[in-house]
Amino acid sequence: MHALRGAEDGTGVKRDAQLLEQSMAGAGTKERALAWRVSRMHWEKPRWRAILAEYQAAHRKSLASRIKGETRGDLERVLVAQCEAV
């Protein structure tokens, strides 16, 4: 299913934005999954910009603002910094 969702838009950007949201959806943030996904995705800047734009379009909120509402402390600072380093 992961591969099929990645092929949906031909780039996997939509799938990656969905995975980020899934890390924060529902009761309790899955902090380990969120940190791993943000850290893994932010290294390739053009793709990261596309993921951030897709997240914004799908959720009408920036990923950084969503992370600020879901995390605290050092984790929040690191993840938000990665979102802003584009």
Contacts in CASP RR format, 6 or more apart in sequence:
PFRMAT RR
TARGET T0000
AUTHOR 0000-0000-0000
METHOD contacts of the structure
MODEL  1
MHALRGAEDGTGVKRDAQLLEQSMAGAGTKERALAWRVSRMHWEKPRWRA
ILAEYQAAHRKSLASRIKGETRGDLERVLVAQCEAV
2 15 0 8 1.000
5 12 0 8 1.000
5 14 0 8 1.000
5 15 0 8 1.000
5 18 0 8 1.000
6 12 0 8 1.000
6 14 0 8 1.000
6 15 0 8 1.000
8 14 0 8 1.000
8 15 0 8 1.000
9 15 0 8 1.000
11 47 0 8 1.000
11 50 0 8 1.000
13 47 0 8 1.000
13 50 0 8 1.000
13 51 0 8 1.000
13 54 0 8 1.000
14 54 0 8 1.000
14 58 0 8 1.000
16 37 0 8 1.000
16 41 0 8 1.000
16 51 0 8 1.000
16 54 0 8 1.000
17 51 0 8 1.000
17 54 0 8 1.000
17 55 0 8 1.000
17 58 0 8 1.000
18 58 0 8 1.000
19 37 0 8 1.000
20 34 0 8 1.000
20 37 0 8 1.000
20 38 0 8 1.000
20 41 0 8 1.000
20 51 0 8 1.000
20 55 0 8 1.000
20 63 0 8 1.000
21 55 0 8 1.000
21 58 0 8 1.000
21 59 0 8 1.000
21 66 0 8 1.000
22 30 0 8 1.000
22 33 0 8 1.000
23 29 0 8 1.000
23 30 0 8 1.000
23 33 0 8 1.000
23 34 0 8 1.000
23 37 0 8 1.000
24 30 0 8 1.000
24 34 0 8 1.000
24 66 0 8 1.000
24 67 0 8 1.000
24 70 0 8 1.000
28 70 0 8 1.000
29 70 0 8 1.000
29 71 0 8 1.000
31 71 0 8 1.000
31 75 0 8 1.000
34 67 0 8 1.000
34 70 0 8 1.000
34 71 0 8 1.000
34 79 0 8 1.000
35 75 0 8 1.000
35 78 0 8 1.000
35 79 0 8 1.000
38 67 0 8 1.000
38 79 0 8 1.000
38 82 0 8 1.000
38 83 0 8 1.000
39 82 0 8 1.000
41 47 0 8 1.000
41 48 0 8 1.000
41 51 0 8 1.000
42 48 0 8 1.000
42 82 0 8 1.000
42 83 0 8 1.000
42 85 0 8 1.000
45 86 0 8 1.000
48 86 0 8 1.000
49 86 0 8 1.000
51 63 0 8 1.000
52 62 0 8 1.000
52 63 0 8 1.000
52 83 0 8 1.000
52 86 0 8 1.000
55 62 0 8 1.000
55 63 0 8 1.000
55 66 0 8 1.000
56 62 0 8 1.000
56 63 0 8 1.000
59 66 0 8 1.000
62 83 0 8 1.000
63 83 0 8 1.000
64 80 0 8 1.000
64 83 0 8 1.000
64 84 0 8 1.000
67 76 0 8 1.000
67 79 0 8 1.000
67 80 0 8 1.000
67 83 0 8 1.000
68 76 0 8 1.000
68 80 0 8 1.000
71 79 0 8 1.000
END
